[in-house]
Amino acid sequence: MSEHTDPIELRLQFIACRVQLRDAAARILGCRQRAEDVVQDAWFKIAELPEAFSVRHPKAFLSQIVRNLAIDRQRRMAIESFMFAEEEEGAGVICPQATPEGASISRQALGNVVRALSTLPERTLRAFELHRLDGYTQREVAEYLGVSTTLVNFMIRDATHCCLKKVI
């Protein structure tokens, strides 16, 4: 039967097999620098263990900690690369209003929307304004106007279609 290892002995084991732990993390992460960071994180986890803690198989325990941290880091990197684009990717994006022509087109489109909205019945216009401009939910608009949420939905749809027809 194996002996139990206390946190002090566990830290000594960690130091002894640090290179192996780093290499294991590097196989998961594909990067030695990131693996070094994972090993450092593992050291902090081990340093936080209470004195009453003991483990039967210290090398397996240490390997599992490093493996879990490396997998967590890999997952986080995958999510971040999916969610956030590199800064350089946005450098080539041209703002459509950066030119006088773009500003003129935007002003014309806005004028068309204002004219389209002026043709709407007052209640439809109010429902559209409350929902799209003031951020009210359709239920709140319905309560305010004293109509059903279904009618509010139709009014907002009609106003949106009216604007789109004038802009396109």
N, C-alpha and C positions, 0 to 999 in steps of 0.2 A: 504494500500500500504506500502511496506517495505521501510525502510530508506536505503540509500547508506552508505557503510562502507569505510572509507579512509584507506590508507596503515598502519597507526599507529594502528588503531582499528583492522585491519586485523591481524597484528602481535600479538596483545593481544589475539585475538580469537585463533590464531595458538598455542600460549603457553597454553591456556586453554584446547584445545582438542588434544594436542600433543600425548598423550597415545593412543587415538582412531585412530589417523592418523597412528601411528606406527603399531598398530594392523591390520589396513586395509592393509598396505603394506606387513606385515608379512604373511597375508593370501594369497597374490599373490605370494610372493617370497618363502614362506616356510622356512624363516630364519629370526630370530629376529635381528641379527646383520646387515644383508643386509637391513632390514627394517629401522633400525636406520640410516644407510647411506642415504637412500632415504628421510627420514624425514629431515635430515640435508641439503640435496640438495634442498628440497622444501623450507626450511627456507631461503636459499641463493636466491632462485628465488623470494620469497616474499620480501626480503630485497632490491632487485633491482627495485622494482616497483616504478614508478614515484609518486611524491606527489599528482599529479592531478588524479591519478587512483582511481576509486571507484568501488565497487561491491555491488550488491543488496543482494545476498545470500552468505555470507562469508563462512559458514561451507561447503556448497556444492562446492564452488569454491576451498577451501583448499583440500577437499576430492578428487576433480577431478585432481588437481595438483599432489597430492601424488599418486593417482591411475595411472596417465599417466607415472610418473617417475618410478614407480614400474614395470609397463608393459615394458617400455623401457629397464630397467635393466634386466628383465627376458629374453627378446629377445636377448640382447647383450650377456648374459651368454650362451644362447642356441647356438648362432652363434660361440662364442669362443670355446665352448666345442666340436662343430662339426669341427672347423677349426684347433684347436690346441690340440695335444695329451698331456697328462700329461708327465712331464719330466721322471718319473719313467718307463713309458711304453717303452722308448727307451733304457733303461739301459741294457736290455737283448739281444739287437740286436748285433749279431756278425759280424764284418767286414770280408767279404770273403777273403781279402788279409792280414788278420792278421797272417796267417800262411805261412811258406815257401812254402807249397804246393799250397796255393792260389795264391801267387805271381808267382810261376812257371806256373800255369794254365793261369794266365792273360798275362804273357809274350808270351806264346805259341799262345794264341788267337790273340794278337796284331801282332805277326809275320805272322799268317795266313791271317789277314786282309791286311797287307802290301803286301804279295805275291799276294793276290787276286786283289788288286788295280793295281799291276804292269802288270796284264794281260789285262787291259782295254785299249780301244783306247784312244789316247791322249786327244781328245776333251771331251770324256765321263768322263775321270779322272779329267780334269780341271773343268767341270761343277759340278762334285761331290765335289771337293775341295772348289770351290767358295761358293757353297750352304751350305754344312755341316760344313766346317771348318772355312770359313771366314764370314759366316752369311749373304751372299747376298740372296736377294729374287730370285725366279725363273725368274721373269721379268728382274731383273738386270743382271742375268747370261745370259739370252737370248740376251739382248742388247750387252753385252760384247763380246759374242761369235758370234753375228750376225745370230742367229737362232731363231726359234719360241719358245714360252714358252712351247708349247706342246712337242717339241723335247727335251727341257731341262728336262721336267717332266719325259720323258721316259729314258733319260740318267741317271738321278739321281736314278730312280727306278731300272734300270739295274745294276748300280754300287752297290746299296744297296743289291740287291739279290745276286750278285757275292760275296760280303763280307760275307753275311749270310751263303751261301753254304759252304764256306771255314772254317767258325768258327764252324758250327754245326756238 
